[in-house]
Amino acid sequence: MKEIKILSLFDGFSCAAEGLDRAGVPVAAYAAAEIDKHAMAVSKWNFPAINHIGDVCNVDPYEYRHYDLLAGGSPCQGFSPAGTKKGLTTNDGQLVDTLEKYLFLKEMGYGYDERSLMYFNESCLFWEFVRIYQGIKKYNPDVKFFLENVVNAKWAKFITKELSVEPIRINSSEVVPQNRDRNYWTDIEYTPIRRRHYGLTLDSIIPDAVAGAGSRGVPQKNWIKTPENPFLHVQNLTVRKDGLANCLTASGGTICRKYQDKNGDIKIINIDQAEQLQTLPVGFTAAPGVSETQRFKMLGNGWTVDVIAHFFRCLKLEIETKERVRV
């Protein structure tokens, strides 16, 4: 098949590059919009040929009018139940429900600096994806798109309306023992993902594990008061019933990143195990100078690569089919 050109927005440490490689999709050019220096260090370490183009807000779609694929996972903090829950709004409470309104407010001085008087909540960066997609599509109607985000019915409807496709909902537990429920919006001709194993459980990665543990999702009213200090609350800990790990997150430290072993003891998932829970090789994020804290953060922000690779295999099949028809 022909080599493709991809523009990856909110690129992180370039999970899309790893997914394309696993899917066997040849890449002629890979441009990455990202500003996190630690994620970029890992990206450059694994994929030195990637062209890093900086802040997504400054991307000119015209420069990428000949690209074949636009991909990205716009920030989910405003959509996630564990995040800010502010969604597509500004700091002063305005709903940003159309690209036109976003561009108007951007022209008026709204940005993403929370030290300013007027700023967008981070999940409004979705509109940058739309801006760039529409800009490329104006010159290249055949460009494909792929967008990932958390499952949230309240805000998903805005994405669905704008992209004119229903989300494909996949839990990463289809391919790895991690509960990571996500929506994927794409115009790639998708065929359902096949489970790697049925009944996959955490002990396939951590031999002494029974299930993931942590305080994620436990209401504050159920947190435990400590006898030593009745004003201090300790987050209550729960153990999963399904044998999976909790969803890896970018924040929260070790609160959710725990598991119960076969002796009933609670232990912490280490960085090697976290990489495997995102279907990455051990050491994939171990770029020189990048701390474990930053590695955990980017893994929490990142994609389960085997899920992404499945979509890109579908893309490969679609392109190869069209090429055969032309011949």
TIROGU-207976 format. One record per residue (C-alpha): x, y, z. Coordinates in steps of 0.02 Angstrom, whole numbers, padded with zeros to 5 digits, always signed. Layout:
<recs>
XYZ;...
</recs>
This chain:
<recs>
+00000+00000+00000;+00051+00181-00019;+00140+00272+00121;+00025+00388+00218;+00051+00557+00297;-00020+00583+00472;-00048+00739+00576;-00061+00687+00759;-00137+00816+00876;-00112+00807+01065;+00018+00679+01015;+00086+00640+01189;+00226+00513+01173;+00166+00460+00999;+00055+00309+01032;-00013+00335+00857;+00159+00303+00784;+00174+00140+00880;-00003+00091+00827;+00033+00123+00643;+00192+00021+00654;+00100-00127+00733;-00035-00116+00601;+00095-00121+00462;+00044+00049+00392;+00192+00130+00303;+00217+00312+00350;+00292+00443+00234;+00274+00589+00357;+00219+00606+00538;+00189+00780+00608;+00154+00793+00795;+00074+00938+00888;+00126+00924+01071;+00194+01041+01206;+00234+00923+01351;+00424+00912+01352;+00429+00745+01442;+00309+00661+01321;+00405+00735+01176;+00569+00667+01247;+00495+00491+01245;+00427+00518+01070;+00595+00577+01003;+00683+00432+01090;+00573+00302+01005;+00532+00391+00842;+00671+00514+00796;+00598+00545+00622;+00439+00627+00690;+00419+00812+00651;+00367+00904+00810;+00269+01060+00764;+00225+01134+00934;+00061+01201+01002;-00098+01135+00921;-00174+01309+00933;-00046+01372+00808;-00064+01235+00677;-00105+01299+00503;-00213+01166+00417;-00158+01226+00245;+00017+01160+00277;-00056+00985+00299;-00183+00989+00158;-00100+00838+00074;-00103+00730+00231;-00206+00570+00235;-00249+00553+00420;-00288+00671+00564;-00280+00584+00733;-00286+00637+00914;-00354+00617+01088;-00405+00791+01146;-00388+00823+01334;-00521+00732+01433;-00504+00817+01604;-00661+00919+01578;-00761+00769+01519;-00702+00638+01643;-00804+00603+01801;-00637+00604+01893;-00586+00771+01817;-00645+00951+01826;-00815+00909+01747;-00818+01081+01665;-00823+01012+01488;-00837+01133+01343;-00846+01293+01444;-00742+01446+01485;-00684+01493+01659;-00827+01619+01668;-00956+01486+01627;-00990+01512+01441;-01038+01355+01346;-00928+01335+01193;-01044+01228+01087;-00991+01274+00910;-00829+01303+00817;-00889+01477+00771;-00911+01524+00953;-00742+01450+00997;-00654+01550+00861;-00746+01709+00912;-00693+01689+01093;-00517+01646+01039;-00513+01807+00938;-00576+01900+01092;-00425+01841+01191;-00476+01678+01272;-00335+01552+01280;-00274+01414+01394;-00172+01511+01521;-00265+01490+01686;-00173+01639+01757;-00268+01753+01640;-00441+01827+01668;-00517+01737+01519;-00476+01559+01474;-00550+01400+01403;-00562+01242+01505;-00439+01117+01435;-00566+01004+01350;-00612+01148+01234;-00456+01098+01137;-00575+00979+01048;-00622+01130+00942;-00442+01142+00882;-00461+00965+00815;-00619+01021+00724;-00537+01181+00660;-00390+01087+00587;-00497+00945+00517;-00613+01065+00428;-00464+01164+00363;-00382+01009+00288;-00545+00939+00221;-00575+01099+00122;-00425+01054+00014;-00425+00865+00037;-00600+00791+00053;-00526+00615+00069;-00433+00649+00231;-00476+00523+00369;-00501+00569+00551;-00483+00475+00715;-00525+00550+00886;-00521+00468+01057;-00598+00527+01221;-00678+00467+01381;-00857+00403+01389;-00972+00544+01445;-01146+00557+01369;-01168+00740+01418;-01019+00801+01316;-01005+00661+01188;-01160+00726+01099;-01067+00886+01050;-00925+00785+00975;-01045+00668+00885;-01143+00814+00812;-00986+00902+00751;-00902+00749+00674;-01065+00673+00608;-01022+00497+00665;-01075+00397+00817;-00935+00347+00935;-00869+00169+00940;-00860+00120+01123;-00719+00001+01170;-00653-00048+01340;-00468-00089+01340;-00514-00246+01437;-00549-00319+01263;-00360-00336+01239;-00278-00312+01410;-00333-00328+01593;-00366-00143+01621;-00537-00062+01641;-00518+00082+01518;-00684+00130+01439;-00663+00248+01291;-00757+00322+01143;-00680+00328+00969;-00749+00439+00831;-00685+00397+00657;-00732+00381+00475;-00614+00233+00454;-00713+00080+00395;-00713-00012+00561;-00736-00197+00595;-00765-00252+00775;-00612-00288+00879;-00583-00468+00930;-00532-00507+01107;-00356-00569+01125;-00413-00682+01267;-00581-00709+01349;-00582-00682+01537;-00414-00594+01537;-00365-00549+01716;-00229-00448+01800;-00126-00601+01850;-00079-00620+01666;+00033-00468+01691;+00061-00469+01880;+00071-00653+01932;+00026-00625+02115;-00121-00508+02078;-00304-00545+02109;-00378-00380+02051;-00350-00194+02043;-00380-00088+02197;-00395+00095+02241;-00513+00234+02290;-00567+00288+02116;-00754+00314+02112;-00781+00303+02299;-00890+00452+02355;-00807+00570+02478;-00946+00537+02605;-00879+00359+02616;-00700+00409+02651;-00633+00355+02820;-00599+00476+02964;-00437+00439+03053;-00446+00419+03244;-00288+00523+03263;-00364+00671+03173;-00554+00675+03152;-00538+00819+03028;-00428+00717+02910;-00514+00598+02791;-00428+00449+02710;-00498+00392+02545;-00583+00224+02563;-00506+00085+02462;-00601-00043+02358;-00547-00201+02268;-00619-00238+02096;-00731-00390+02073;-00686-00423+01891;-00500-00462+01902;-00451-00307+01805;-00337-00161+01848;-00415+00009+01876;-00399+00133+01734;-00226+00211+01732;-00240+00398+01759;-00126+00547+01732;-00154+00615+01907;-00194+00547+02078;-00027+00463+02112;-00044+00288+02182;-00224+00314+02241;-00295+00207+02100;-00137+00121+02045;-00145-00024+02166;-00191-00207+02168;-00230-00343+02293;-00118-00495+02292;-00166-00675+02328;-00124-00652+02512;-00244-00506+02528;-00106-00375+02537;-00122-00211+02441;+00025-00170+02327;+00065-00033+02203;+00074-00061+02015;+00250-00018+01956;+00303+00070+01797;+00344-00090+01701;+00172-00160+01740;+00088+00005+01693;+00173+00001+01522;+00110-00176+01493;-00066-00121+01544;-00058+00001+01398;+00006-00142+01287;+00179-00066+01274;+00347-00155+01290;+00432-00137+01458;+00547+00014+01452;+00455+00100+01309;+00439+00263+01407;+00610+00252+01491;+00687+00395+01392;+00842+00472+01471;+00800+00612+01592;+00614+00570+01607;+00560+00529+01785;+00444+00387+01834;+00317+00517+01890;+00311+00590+01715;+00308+00417+01637;+00155+00369+01740;+00072+00533+01692;+00096+00507+01506;+00038+00326+01516;-00121+00386+01602;-00146+00515+01465;-00101+00393+01328;-00188+00262+01223;-00199+00074+01241;-00094+00043+01086;-00167-00125+01036;-00340-00045+01024;-00271+00095+00915;-00176-00029+00808;-00339-00119+00771;-00415+00041+00699;-00259+00068+00594;-00269-00111+00528;-00444-00067+00471;-00373+00088+00387;-00241-00017+00300;-00372-00137+00235;-00479+00008+00175;-00334+00088+00081;-00276-00076+00005;-00454-00118-00052;-00471+00051-00139;-00301+00030-00220;-00352-00140-00292;-00515-00067-00358;-00419+00071-00448;-00305-00058-00529;
</recs>
